[in-house]
Amino acid sequence: MELLIMTYALKTSCAENIIGVIPYFPYSKQCKMRKRGSIVCKLLASMLAKAGLTHIITMDLHQKEIQGFFNFPVDNLRASPFLLQYIQEEIPDYRNAVIVAKSPSAAKRAQSFAERLRLGLVVLHGEAQCSESDMTDGRQSPPSVRGSTGLELPWRQQAPFPGIELPIMMAKEKPPITVVGDVGGKIAIIVDDIVDDVRDFVAAAEILKDRGAYKIYIMATHGLLSADAPQLIEDSAIDEVVVTNTVPHELQKLQCPKIKTVDVSMILAEAIRRIHNGESMAYLFRNITVDD
């Protein structure tokens, strides 16, 4: 709301260009329609456009397709060069490491890291709990036929007419977590874009530890680390969690010394400078492929 109010104040003051620097774009995980829910990311994009933004600088959107929600330019910068540099300089014997995707959906990002570091790729398949797409949102569709008063609900909310049988989608049965690849005697580096609820990372670390990995790192761009995440990391088999400073997490670092920070302010500052001077942004996207 503060960003929207400031943007609108600048718009009503006849600013020619209003550029928003949003390193972590909020609600970026809510970019798909789940059941009959809303696409909150699209709503936020519309609100920012209506308030008067003409350009956005952000970093590692959860899905690159989010840029299509906006009707003005969006520069989606990448933090991967900084994380790759950290791996090469701060992880001893990183040549004996493998890049791990904790789910098949994260395999593209993990493959990008593995190819650039010339390392092997390991994928964890299966879920210990329901995925985000299968979680209930507290509603029933269609609702029960009778309301709390015992009255018949409108026909639009009732089950299909008698004699009509609609096919029911079979529920998914997720297998136990299995490791596709060899991690025995190696360093496991789990890569993702957001670290928020760390329970799935902790579960993945335990599986990798059981399979023979002797060190486990987590590399991510946005370290939200909400709720009791620092304590869970401290008590887990994870050796280090490396995130960038797109989100402030100084308090979490005091609670858990395993959390390390990589500074990405340099690329944000360069993007601001280039836009202000009317220079090309292509230099900041060199060697970045469609899958990155």
Buried (B, 14 or more C-beta within 10 A) or exposed (E): EEBBEBBBEBBEEEEEEBBBBBBBBEBBBBBBEEEEEEBBBBEBBEBBBEBBBBBBBBBBBBEEEBBEBBEBEBBBBBBBBBBBEBBEEEBEEBEEBBBBBBBEEBBEBBBBBBEBBEBBBBBBBBBBEEEEEEEEEEEEEEEEEEEEEEEEEEEEBBEEEEEEEEEEEEEEEBEEBEBEBEBEEBBBBBBBBBBBBBBBBBBBBBBBBEBEBBBBBBBBBBBBBEEBBBEBBBEBBBBBBBBBBBBEBEEBBEBBEBBBBBEBEEBBEBBEEBBEEEEEBEEBEEEBEEEB
